[in-house]
Amino acid sequence: MQGFARKNKVSVQEAGRHLRYNFLFKLGKKLNSYKIVLGHHRDDNVETILLGFLKGAGLKGLSGIEAVREMDNFLLLRPMCEISKDEINFYLGERGLKPCLDSSNLKKTYLRNRLRLEILPILRKNINARVDNAILRLGEIYSKENAYLDEVVSKSIKKVIKEKGERIYIDRNNFLKCHTAIQRRFLREVFDRIGIIGEGSNFQQIEILRNFILTCNTGQKLNLARGFIVKAAYGHIYIEKSNKKIISRRGLLPY
């Protein structure tokens, strides 16, 4: 896990999520089962939204955890998304059951744990006793707005982005006609396809690429993360990586 984190320049926790999902997908294929039930609960959702806010995430990162999500031909189900941790523990206690605990959840070296153990209790006590509800309401608002923009992008993406063999092409003229928010979403789609991961670093790289597209001249080049090269040609931009096909890694970082 440490090696994966270093190689992909993500946190250990992000690396752990990647590897867990990869394991679940491989197991699902082996068992010929394409529905995966996950145990995320209401408190996890609160933490995810607040963590996204502190990291400067966009609408997607502030939308929280999806109760139902399709990813890489699998259906991810989270039936406890609206149930709090206290409610789950009460249910278990009444039936004499003990939950499985991950000892790493108590380590304050991880930001998510500090939010859970230190920041959220302070917010509940000193700022707003119902701060969890406020954060979840924020996530619901952003979730709907994010879904609308995703719909807008899905209707026009084929006019802007095309994939041919080992290259991804961006139609520059059509790209320039779009609003900044839509341009960023197109480029996030590109990054999903080529496997550039890590939301914080993505925004900076997206802006670098977006500004390149806005100002470039034919023949100019730009280096992206993971060895990808961007080249400006007449009327379009293309992205390629030598000797490697572009493989979609969409959605490998949900919570």
C-alpha positions in Angstrom: 0.0 0.0 0.0 2.9 2.4 0.9 4.5 1.6 -2.5 1.2 2.3 -4.4 0.8 5.6 -2.5 4.4 6.7 -3.4 4.1 5.6 -7.1 0.8 7.4 -7.6 1.5 10.4 -5.3 -1.6 9.9 -3.2 -2.1 9.5 0.5 -1.9 6.1 2.2 -5.7 6.2 2.8 -6.4 7.0 -0.9 -4.1 4.1 -1.8 -5.9 1.8 0.6 -9.3 2.7 -1.1 -7.9 2.0 -4.5 -6.5 -1.4 -3.5 -9.7 -2.4 -1.6 -11.9 -1.6 -4.6 -9.5 -3.5 -6.9 -9.7 -6.5 -4.6 -13.5 -6.4 -4.5 -13.8 -6.1 -8.3 -11.4 -9.1 -8.8 -13.4 -11.1 -6.3 -16.7 -10.1 -7.9 -15.5 -11.2 -11.3 -14.3 -14.5 -9.8 -17.6 -15.2 -8.2 -19.6 -13.8 -11.2 -21.3 -11.4 -8.8 -21.6 -7.8 -10.0 -23.4 -6.3 -6.9 -21.2 -5.2 -4.0 -22.7 -4.1 -0.7 -20.5 -1.7 1.3 -20.9 -0.6 5.0 -20.6 3.2 4.8 -22.9 5.0 7.2 -24.2 8.5 7.8 -21.2 9.6 9.9 -18.9 8.5 7.1 -20.8 10.7 4.7 -20.5 13.7 7.1 -16.8 13.2 7.3 -16.4 12.8 3.5 -18.2 16.1 2.7 -16.3 18.0 5.4 -13.0 16.5 4.2 -13.8 17.5 0.6 -14.6 21.1 1.8 -11.2 21.3 3.6 -9.4 20.0 0.6 -11.1 22.5 -1.8 -13.0 19.9 -3.7 -15.4 20.7 -6.5 -19.1 19.8 -6.6 -18.4 16.1 -7.0 -16.2 16.0 -3.9 -18.8 17.9 -1.9 -21.7 15.7 -2.9 -20.8 13.0 -0.4 -21.2 9.3 -0.7 -23.6 7.9 -3.2 -26.0 5.2 -1.9 -26.1 3.5 -5.3 -23.3 3.8 -7.9 -22.4 2.0 -11.0 -18.7 1.6 -11.6 -16.7 -0.6 -14.0 -19.7 -2.8 -14.6 -20.4 -3.3 -10.9 -23.2 -1.9 -8.9 -22.1 -0.5 -5.5 -24.8 -0.5 -2.8 -24.5 1.4 0.5 -27.8 0.6 2.4 -26.7 2.3 5.6 -25.8 5.7 4.2 -28.7 7.3 6.2 -28.1 5.4 9.4 -25.8 6.8 12.0 -22.9 5.0 13.7 -24.7 5.3 17.1 -27.8 3.7 15.6 -25.8 0.8 14.2 -24.0 0.3 17.6 -27.3 0.4 19.4 -28.7 -2.3 17.1 -25.7 -4.5 17.6 -25.7 -3.9 21.4 -29.3 -5.0 21.7 -28.5 -8.3 20.0 -25.2 -8.9 21.8 -23.1 -8.4 18.7 -19.7 -6.7 18.6 -18.7 -4.6 15.6 -15.4 -5.2 13.8 -13.1 -2.3 14.5 -10.2 -1.1 12.5 -7.5 0.1 14.9 -6.2 2.6 12.3 -9.4 4.6 12.7 -8.0 5.7 16.1 -4.8 7.1 14.7 -4.8 10.9 14.6 -2.1 11.0 12.0 -4.9 10.7 9.4 -7.0 13.9 8.6 -10.3 12.0 8.5 -9.6 10.5 11.9 -8.8 14.0 13.3 -12.1 15.3 11.9 -14.0 12.4 13.6 -12.2 12.5 16.9 -11.5 16.2 17.4 -13.0 18.7 14.9 -16.6 17.4 14.6 -17.1 17.0 18.4 -15.9 20.7 18.8 -18.3 21.8 16.1 -21.2 20.0 17.7 -20.4 21.4 21.1 -19.5 24.9 20.4 -20.8 25.9 16.9 -23.9 23.9 16.0 -25.3 20.9 17.7 -26.9 19.8 14.5 -23.9 20.4 12.3 -24.1 16.9 10.9 -27.5 17.7 9.4 -26.2 21.0 8.0 -23.2 19.2 6.3 -25.5 16.5 4.9 -27.9 19.2 3.6 -25.0 20.9 1.9 -24.0 17.6 0.3 -27.5 17.0 -1.0 -27.6 20.4 -2.6 -24.3 19.9 -4.3 -25.2 16.4 -5.3 -28.2 17.6 -7.4 -26.2 20.4 -9.0 -23.4 18.0 -9.8 -25.8 15.6 -11.4 -27.3 18.4 -13.6 -23.8 19.4 -14.8 -22.9 15.8 -15.5 -26.0 15.6 -17.6 -25.0 18.7 -19.6 -21.5 17.3 -20.2 -22.8 13.9 -21.2 -24.9 15.5 -24.0 -22.0 17.4 -25.5 -18.9 15.4 -24.7 -18.7 13.5 -28.0 -18.4 16.9 -29.8 -15.3 17.7 -27.7 -13.5 14.5 -26.7 -12.7 11.5 -28.9 -10.5 8.5 -28.3 -8.6 6.9 -31.1 -6.2 4.1 -30.4 -3.6 5.5 -28.0 -4.6 9.1 -28.3 -7.3 11.3 -26.8 -8.4 14.2 -29.0 -9.9 17.4 -27.8 -11.7 19.5 -30.4 -10.3 23.0 -29.5 -12.9 25.1 -31.3 -15.8 23.3 -29.5 -13.9 23.3 -26.2 -13.4 27.1 -26.4 -17.2 27.7 -26.9 -18.0 26.1 -23.5 -18.3 27.7 -20.1 -15.2 27.4 -17.8 -17.1 25.0 -15.5 -17.9 22.7 -18.4 -14.4 22.9 -19.7 -13.1 21.7 -16.4 -15.5 18.8 -16.4 -14.4 17.7 -19.9 -10.8 17.7 -18.7 -11.7 15.8 -15.5 -13.2 13.2 -17.9 -9.9 13.1 -19.8 -8.0 12.6 -16.5 -10.3 9.8 -15.5 -9.6 8.0 -18.8 -5.8 8.3 -18.6 -5.7 7.5 -14.9 -4.3 10.7 -13.3 -5.6 10.4 -9.8 -5.7 12.5 -6.6 -8.4 15.2 -6.5 -6.2 18.0 -5.0 -3.5 17.6 -7.6 -6.1 17.1 -10.4 -7.5 20.7 -10.1 -4.0 22.2 -10.6 -3.2 19.9 -13.5 -6.7 20.6 -15.0 -6.1 24.3 -14.9 -2.6 24.0 -16.4 -4.1 21.9 -19.3 -7.1 24.2 -19.7 -4.9 27.3 -19.9 -2.7 25.5 -22.4 -5.7 24.8 -24.6 -6.9 28.4 -24.3 -3.5 30.0 -25.3 -1.5 27.4 -27.3 -0.2 27.6 -30.8 0.1 24.7 -33.3 3.2 22.6 -32.4 3.4 23.5 -28.8 3.7 20.7 -26.2 2.9 20.3 -22.5 4.0 17.5 -20.1 1.4 16.1 -17.7 1.7 13.7 -14.8 2.4 10.0 -15.3 4.3 10.7 -18.5 1.5 11.9 -20.7 2.2 14.5 -23.4 -0.2 17.1 -24.7 0.4 18.4 -28.2 -1.4 21.2 -30.1 -2.3 20.5 -33.7 -4.4 22.5 -36.1 -7.9 22.7 -34.7 -7.4 20.1 -31.9 -5.3 19.0 -29.0 -4.2 15.4 -28.5 -2.9 13.5 -25.5 -0.8 10.4 -25.6 1.7 8.3 -23.7 4.4 6.4 -25.5 4.0 2.6 -25.9 1.0 2.4 -23.6 -2.7 2.3 -24.5 -5.1 4.6 -22.7 -7.0 2.5 -20.2 -10.0 4.0 -18.3 -9.6 4.0 -14.5 -12.8 5.9 -14.0 -14.2 6.0 -10.5 -11.5 4.2 -8.6 -11.7 6.8 -5.8 -15.2 6.8 -4.4 -15.5 6.5 -0.7 
